[in-house]
Amino acid sequence: MGQTTESRGPTARLLLSAPDRPGLVAAVAQFIYDHGGDVTAADQHTDEEEGMFFQRVEFRLDSFALSRPALEDAFAQVARPLGMNWAVRYSDEERRVAVLVSHQPHCLVDLLGRWYAHELPGQPVLVVSNHPDHAALAGRFGLPYHHLPVTKQTRAAQEAQLLELLSAAGVELVVLARYMQILSPAVIDAYPSKVINIHHSFLPAFSGGQPYHQAHARGVKLIGATAHYATAELDQGPIIEQDTARVTHRHGVADLARTGRDLETVVLARAVRLHLTDRVLVHGRKTVVF
């Protein structure tokens, strides 16, 4: 059997966006070639309406001539005259993840199971909840569980505690696994494009309580789930992943809810994987997902 990408050593993942112009692809390819890099994956997209170019390039580091700090310094010299916004990540970096959850456990259970089975990248380091319900579950996976109850009067203090926990644990990504609290701008701003939320997405959309009851009453034919980056504008952040399932008049409220939970677990896991493998570029209110 041949060597896998992993057995050949770590890779660098370069994500960039820039005003579209000739020579962008050539500049990136030439930089990697000049320093002995071996490209393992490359993808690109041009938004013709906005005149923007997006690219993701992954290349091996085992033969690369520059150290990681030198790589970043050198590429900055390439990117600056071309007006590039860019970031580079490395496949062997430890990506520390916090999961926030409320009463419903389905997304938490699914994520922890996937991490336990080595199906997801990243390293979960703590679980936080405004309820005490899931302490035993987190304990089975060896994770600390922090119960931080919250009311309107205590929200600021609770979020200050939350931010302290995330900082102390070196958390990079926050996953809202059906965390039924609205995060303030203080938390969102501390983790820009690093808080992933999941929620149902019906056609038509039903807000407020008992959405599955509302959907059943309207006889919907499609239900779905949406994973997106959380922003200060509630449920309006850039969308990472979505999916839908068809339903009929034969589906009761319990059937709709079960189907919705199944979709939420899968869509959230996909979104987490996409983020942690550096396949998402945020541009304004939308994403480019490679």
N, C-alpha and C positions, 0 to 999 in steps of 0.2 A: 504493500500500500504506500501511496505517496504521502508526503508530509502535509499536514493541515496548516492553515494560516496560523493557528495558535501555536503549533509546534515549531514554527519558524521564528517565534518571538513576537514581541509586542508591535503594534502598528500605531501610527499617528493618523488622526482623523481631522481633516481640514475642512471647515465649513466657512463659506464666504458668500457675500452678496456685494454687488456693485452696479452702478449705472452701466447698462450694456454698451459695449464698444468692441471693435476688433482687437484681438490680441490677448484677451483675458485667459482663455484656455491655454494658449501657447505660453503665457507667462508662468502660469502655475506648473504646467508640465515641464517647462525648462528648468524651473527652480528645483523640482524633485529630481530630475535627471542629472543636473549639474552636481548634486550632492550624493549621488549614488542610491537614491531611493528606488524602490520596486513597487509600483502601483498595483494594488490588489482589487480596488473597486473605484469607480468614478461615475458620477451622475451629475446632470446639470439640467437647468430649466431657465428659459427666458420668458419673462412676463412682457409680452408685446405691448399691452395696454399701458403699463407703467414704465416700460423701458428699463427693466431691472433684470440682472443676470444672477443666478443662484447656482452654487456648485458644492458638492461633497466629494472629497477625494480621500481615499485611505491608502496608506503606503507603509511598507515594512521599514523597521528601524534597524534591523540587524546589520545592514550594510550601509546605513546612512552615515555620512561623514561628519555631521554636526551633532553636538549634544542638544538636549531639549531646550535649554535656555538660548543656546546659540541659534538653533533652528528658528525660534520665535523672533529673535532679534533680526536674523537675516531675512525672514519672510516679511517682516514689517517694512523693510526697504523696498521689497517688490510691491507690496500692497498700497503703500502710501500714494505714489503718483497715479495709481489706477483708481483711487477713491474707494478701495475695498473696505467693507466691514468684515472682520474675520475672527475666527477663534480656532484653536487647535486643542484637541483632547487626545488622550492616549488610552489604548485598549486595556492596559494593565493598571490603570488608576483605580484606587478604591473609591467607589461612589456610594456614599453613606446616605441612607434613606430613612425618613420617619414616616410612619403611617398614622393618620388621625381618623378616628372612627367614633360613631355614636351608638345607637341601639342595634342597628341592623349589621349582622356580622358577615354577610356573604362575600363582600369584596375583600375584607380582611382575611377570612379563611382561605380564599382563593389565592391571594397574593402570597401569604405565608407558605401555603402548600407548594406553590411554584418555586419560591426561593429554596425551600427545603429540598425540592427535587432538582435543583440547579437548572431550572428552566428559565429563570430570569436573571439578567445581570444585576449588579448592584448588591449592596449589603444592608439589609434592614438592621437598624440599631436601637430603635425604640418605638413603642406604640403609645399614643396619647389619646385619651377619651374624656368627654365630659360626663361619662357614666362609668360605674365600676364593673360593668357586665363582663368584660372580656379579659380580665386579669389572668385567669387560669389558662385561657387559650394562648395568650402571649407567653406565659410561663412554659408551656409545652415546647415552644420553639426557642426557649432560652433568651427571650427578650424582656427588658424592663418595661413595666406598664405604669404609666403615670395617669392617675385619675385627677383631672382638673375640672371640677364642676364650675359652671358659669351661669350667671344671671345678668340682666341688663345692668344692674348696679355694680357687678364685679368683673365685667368684661375686660376693662383695661388692665386690671391687676392679673387676671387669668392669662391674658395674652402676653403680659410681661413675663410671667412664669414660663409660658410656652416658648417664647423667644430665648430665654435663658437656657432651657433644656436643649433646644435645637442647636444653639451655639456651642454649648459645652460638649455635645456629642459630635460636633463637626459635620452636621447634616448639610447635604447639598440639595437634595430633592425632598419635597414634602408631598405626600400622596393623601388626598382626602378621600378615604374609602367609605363613602357615605357618612361623612362628618357633617352633621346637620346644624352647623353654626356658620354664620357669615363672618369671615375674617376681615378685620379692619385694614385700612391702608398701611398701618404700621407693620403688619405681618407680610402683606403682599409686597410692599416696597423692599423689605429685607430679602425677599426671594423672588426677584423678577423673572418671570418665565421659568420658575422652578417650583411652582405649586400646581399640581394636576388635580382637577376635580372631575367627578363622574355624576351624571344625573340622567334621568329618563328624558327621552325626546319623542313626544307623540306628534302625530300629524292628524288634526290640529294640536297645538300645544295646550296643556292644561296646567295652570299654576295653582299654587295654594295646596290645601290639604286634600288627601284621598284622590290623587290623580288617576289611579286605576278605576275607581268608582266612576269618576267623570268620563273616562275613556269608554267604559262599558256602557254607560248611559247614552253616549253619542254613537255607539256602534262603529268604533274605529276599525280600520282594516290593516293598519300598520302601527306597530310600536317600535321604539328603538332606544338607543342609549348614545350619549355624547360624552367624550372625554375632551377636556380643554384646559388651557392654562387659566388659572384664576386671576382676575383683575379686580380693580376697585368697582367696576361696573358688573353687577351681579349676573352670573351665568352668561356673560357676553364676551369672554376671553377667546383668544385664538384657538380654533378647533384643531385637535390632534388626530382624533379617530372617532368614527361613528359606525353604527350598524343598525339594521332593522330586521324585524321578523313579521311575517304576515299572520294575521289572526282573523277569525270569522265570528259570526253570531253564536257559534257553538262554544266559544271560550267565555267562561265566567270570570268574575273579578279575580278569583284565586289563580286561574290559569294565566290571566294577563300579568298579574304580579310575579308569578313564577317565571314566565318568559322574560319579563323585564329584568328580573334579577340575574338570569342567565346571561342576558346581553350585557348588563353592566359589568359583570366579572370579566368577560372576555374583552370587552372594549377597553376597560381600565388597564388590564394586563398588557394589551397591545400598546397602549399609549405609554406606559411605563417603559416597556422594552424599546420603543422608538426613541424616547428621550435619552435613555441610558446608553444607547448605541449611537448617539449623536447623529440622528437622522432627521431632526426637526430644525428648520430655520424659521424664526418668527420675523414677519415683515408687517408692521402696522397691526391691523386687526386680524390678520390671517397667517397661516403657516404654509411653508413649502415642506413637504414630507417626502424624503427619498427612501 
